[in-house]
Amino acid sequence: MGESSIRQGAQIPPYVSLLAGSFSGLMARFVTAPLDVVKIRMQLQGYQPNIRYTNSLTTLSSIIKKEGTQALWKGNIPAEIMYIIYGATQFTAYSTLNTLVSKVERDEGVKITPGLHSLMLGSIAGCVSTSVSYPFDVLRTRLASSDATQFKSLAGEISKIYVWCVYGGERTH
């Protein structure tokens, strides 16, 4: 079996981490998008009084019958952006931090156990990537939560969020 590329001190060029993280995020999101839409609809059903989903299969069936199969990918554009940014940032941050911390260990004679090394770097990389990708998570949720057969506009949702943030609510004029 080959050597682990995430081991302590491994040298991975940032562009390789960036590409690997982007691709893994893209593929993961595309495959899991329908499950995410079902999850979001079930989570938000209390806010939609006319809709009652009882379980995942009836929710899936209801979405397909009412809105069509393509509705299972509602909100997928911002979600794909989010997953690409998240994966790219996480992989690159981990790789960069791994190189930096390993250099400090060598130069300063400090020894960190492999488990603690991975825990620290993974935690920091996860925090950084979540912070960077979170705005797209908000957009994904807003788009996926809609049970309207007409797809919402990504630009329209960004505009609504902007207006809400700047003016404290919907603009009336």
ZADRENDO-434895 format. One record per residue: residue in one letter; x, y, z of N, C-alpha, C in turn. Coordinates in steps of 0.05 Angstrom, whole numbers, m for minus. Atoms other than C-alpha are relative to their C-alpha. Example, Ala and Ser with C-alpha at 12.3 -4.5 7.8 and 13.67 -1.06 7.14 Angstrom:
# ZADRENDO-434895
type;n.east;n.north;n.up;ca.east;ca.north;ca.up;c.east;c.north;c.up
A;18;m24;0;246;m90;156;18;24;0
S;m16;m24;m1;273;m21;143;m15;22;14
//
This chain:
# ZADRENDO-434895
type;n.east;n.north;n.up;ca.east;ca.north;ca.up;c.east;c.north;c.up
M;17;m23;0;0;0;0;18;25;0
G;m16;m24;3;25;70;m16;1;16;26
E;m4;m17;m23;47;123;33;m22;21;1
S;22;m19;m4;m6;169;62;10;28;m7
S;m8;m27;8;m5;239;32;m8;20;21
I;8;m19;m21;m35;270;95;17;m5;26
R;m17;6;m23;18;242;142;14;25;9
Q;m14;m22;m12;55;289;188;25;7;m17
G;m24;m9;14;106;329;148;m1;m5;m30
A;2;5;29;82;307;78;0;26;m15
Q;m2;m24;17;98;358;24;m19;m3;m24
I;20;1;22;38;369;m22;m2;28;m11
P;2;m27;11;38;428;m70;m29;10;4
P;27;m11;m5;m20;475;m54;m19;m3;m24
Y;18;3;23;m48;471;m125;m11;m28;m2
V;10;27;0;m54;395;m118;m22;m2;21
S;20;1;m21;m92;403;m52;m25;16;m9
L;22;m17;9;m135;458;m83;m17;m16;m21
L;15;15;21;m154;415;m144;m14;m25;12
A;12;24;m12;m165;352;m103;m24;7;18
G;23;m8;m17;m209;388;m52;m23;10;m17
S;22;m10;17;m249;423;m107;m15;m23;m13
F;13;23;14;m262;359;m145;m16;m17;19
S;14;17;m19;m280;319;m83;m26;14;9
G;23;m15;m8;m328;374;m61;m22;0;m21
L;18;0;23;m360;378;m130;m15;m26;m2
M;13;26;3;m373;304;m134;m17;m8;24
A;16;6;m25;m396;296;m62;m26;14;m1
R;25;m15;0;m447;351;m70;m19;m10;m21
F;18;9;21;m475;327;m136;m14;m25;8
V;12;26;m8;m487;257;m109;m19;3;23
T;17;m2;m24;m517;279;m43;m22;22;m1
A;19;m22;2;m559;338;m68;m29;m9;5
P;28;7;m5;m626;300;m69;m6;m5;30
L;3;5;m29;m616;277;3;m1;26;16
D;m1;m26;m14;m600;348;24;m27;15;m4
V;26;m14;5;m664;376;m8;m21;m13;17
V;19;15;m17;m705;322;27;3;8;29
K;m6;m7;m28;m671;338;94;m9;28;6
I;8;m28;m5;m682;413;87;m30;3;0
R;29;m1;0;m755;404;69;m12;m11;25
M;11;12;m24;m767;359;128;6;18;25
Q;m7;m18;m22;m730;407;175;m18;25;1
L;15;m25;2;m771;467;151;m30;m3;m1
Q;28;4;5;m839;436;146;m18;14;21
G;15;m14;m20;m862;468;211;m6;29;m8
Y;4;m27;9;m856;535;176;m18;2;m25
Q;18;1;23;m899;513;118;m25;m16;7
P;23;13;m12;m968;498;147;m15;m19;m19
N;15;17;19;m997;465;84;15;m26;m7
I;m16;23;8;m942;413;79;7;m16;24
R;m7;18;m22;m932;352;123;14;m24;m13
Y;m16;23;9;m876;304;106;3;m19;24
T;m1;19;m22;m877;241;147;26;m15;2
N;m26;14;0;m813;207;126;15;7;m26
S;m17;m7;23;m757;212;75;m11;m9;m27
L;10;10;25;m789;168;22;m25;15;m9
T;24;m15;8;m856;205;23;8;28;m8
T;m10;m27;7;m819;271;21;12;0;m28
L;m12;3;27;m778;248;m39;m21;m3;m21
S;22;5;19;m840;223;m74;m17;25;m4
S;16;m25;2;m879;287;m59;14;21;m16
I;m15;m20;15;m824;331;m86;0;m6;m29
I;m1;8;28;m818;291;m150;m27;4;m13
K;27;m2;12;m894;289;m161;m8;29;m4
K;9;m28;1;m906;363;m146;18;18;m17
E;m19;m19;12;m843;395;m174;17;m12;m22
G;m16;13;20;m809;344;m218;27;m9;11
T;m26;11;m9;m743;306;m211;21;22;3
Q;m21;m21;m1;m701;368;m225;m1;16;26
A;2;m14;m25;m727;398;m159;19;m12;21
L;m19;12;m20;m681;349;m122;27;13;m1
W;m25;m15;2;m624;394;m144;m4;30;3
K;4;m28;m6;m655;460;m123;22;10;19
G;m21;m11;m17;m602;504;m92;27;m13;m5
N;m24;15;4;m548;461;m123;23;18;m10
I;m21;m17;9;m509;518;m156;15;13;24
P;m15;m10;m23;m493;554;m91;12;m22;18
A;m11;22;m16;m484;487;m57;25;m11;m13
E;m24;9;14;m434;465;m110;23;19;5
I;m20;m20;m6;m397;530;m101;10;m3;29
M;m7;4;m28;m399;520;m26;18;m24;4
Y;m15;24;m4;m373;449;m30;28;2;m13
I;m26;m3;13;m318;467;m80;18;18;17
I;m16;m18;m17;m296;526;m37;8;m14;26
Y;m6;14;m25;m301;484;26;22;m21;m3
G;m20;21;5;m262;425;m2;27;12;m7
A;m26;m12;8;m209;468;m35;13;14;24
T;m11;m14;m23;m200;511;27;10;m20;22
Q;m7;19;m20;m199;452;74;26;m16;m7
F;m23;15;9;m149;411;34;25;17;m1
T;m23;m18;3;m104;471;20;9;9;28
A;m8;m9;m27;m106;496;92;14;m22;15
Y;m13;22;m14;m90;427;119;28;m5;m11
S;m26;5;12;m33;417;70;20;22;7
T;m18;m22;m6;m4;486;82;8;0;29
L;m6;1;m29;m10;481;158;18;m24;7
N;m16;24;m4;20;411;155;29;6;m6
T;m28;m8;7;82;438;120;11;19;20
L;m9;m21;m18;87;498;166;6;m12;28
V;m4;11;m27;78;460;232;23;m21;0
S;m23;19;1;126;405;210;27;14;m1
K;m25;m15;1;178;457;194;7;11;27
V;m4;m10;m27;169;489;262;10;m22;18
E;m8;23;m16;175;420;294;30;m6;m5
R;m28;6;7;241;407;257;19;22;10
D;m18;m23;m7;270;477;268;2;5;29
E;1;m6;m29;250;484;341;4;m25;17
G;m4;25;m15;259;411;361;m24;m8;16
V;25;6;m14;186;406;383;m11;m26;m13
K;12;25;11;152;338;375;m30;m1;8
I;29;3;m3;77;333;366;m8;m28;m9
T;8;27;8;45;264;364;m16;2;m25
P;16;m1;25;14;246;297;m30;4;5
G;28;m3;m6;m55;242;328;m7;29;7
L;5;m27;m7;m51;311;359;5;19;m23
H;m7;m16;24;m19;339;296;m25;0;m19
S;23;2;17;m78;314;254;m25;14;12
L;23;m13;m13;m130;337;305;2;31;m2
M;m4;m30;1;m101;408;308;m4;10;m28
L;1;m10;27;m92;416;234;m28;m4;m13
G;27;5;10;m159;384;216;m20;19;11
S;18;m19;m13;m195;428;266;2;28;m11
I;m4;m27;11;m164;492;241;m9;1;m29
A;8;0;28;m174;473;168;m30;m1;m3
G;29;1;0;m247;456;182;m13;26;7
C;10;m26;m8;m259;522;217;4;21;m22
V;m5;m19;22;m227;562;161;m18;m5;m24
S;16;6;23;m264;526;106;m30;4;5
T;27;m6;m6;m331;531;142;m6;30;m1
S;4;m29;0;m322;606;152;0;11;m28
V;m2;m10;28;m304;617;79;m24;m8;m16
S;21;10;17;m360;575;50;m28;5;11
Y;26;m3;m13;m417;592;98;m20;17;m15
P;20;m16;15;m450;647;56;m15;m17;m22
F;12;17;20;m463;595;2;m19;m21;12
D;18;18;m15;m495;549;54;m27;14;4
V;25;m16;m4;m546;604;69;m16;1;m26
L;14;m1;26;m562;611;m5;m11;m27;m8
R;9;28;6;m567;535;m14;m26;m5;15
T;23;6;m17;m617;530;43;m24;16;m10
R;22;m16;10;m659;588;17;m12;m11;m26
L;10;10;25;m664;558;m52;m12;m27;2
A;10;27;m3;m674;486;m31;m26;m2;16
S;23;1;m17;m728;503;19;m26;6;m15
S;24;m8;15;m776;530;m34;m14;m24;m13
D;15;21;13;m831;483;m55;m15;10;m25
A;12;m11;25;m852;528;m113;11;m14;m24
T;m10;14;24;m848;496;m181;18;18;m16
Q;m18;m19;13;m815;560;m207;26;2;16
F;m26;m1;m14;m741;559;m189;6;29;7
K;m8;m27;m9;m717;619;m149;26;7;m14
S;m24;m11;12;m662;662;m177;22;3;21
L;m23;m3;m18;m593;659;m145;6;30;5
A;m4;m29;m3;m583;733;m159;m22;13;16
G;22;m11;m15;m652;748;m132;2;m5;30
E;m4;7;m28;m637;712;m67;23;16;13
I;m22;m16;m10;m571;748;m60;m9;29;5
S;11;m27;m3;m607;814;m70;m18;2;24
K;18;m1;m23;m660;797;m18;16;m1;26
I;m16;1;m24;m607;779;33;14;26;5
Y;m14;m26;m2;m569;843;18;m19;21;11
V;20;m20;m9;m632;885;27;m7;m4;29
W;7;7;m28;m649;849;92;23;9;18
C;m23;m7;m17;m578;860;119;3;30;2
V;m5;m29;1;m573;933;98;m23;16;12
Y;23;m15;m7;m644;956;110;m16;m12;23
G;14;12;m22;m666;908;165;m27;m12;m7
G;25;12;9;m721;876;124;m5;5;m29
E;7;m3;28;m756;876;58;m4;30;m6
R;5;m28;9;m755;943;20;m28;1;m12
T;27;m4;10;m824;968;5;m1;20;m24
H;0;m19;23;m804;1022;m45;27;4;m11
//
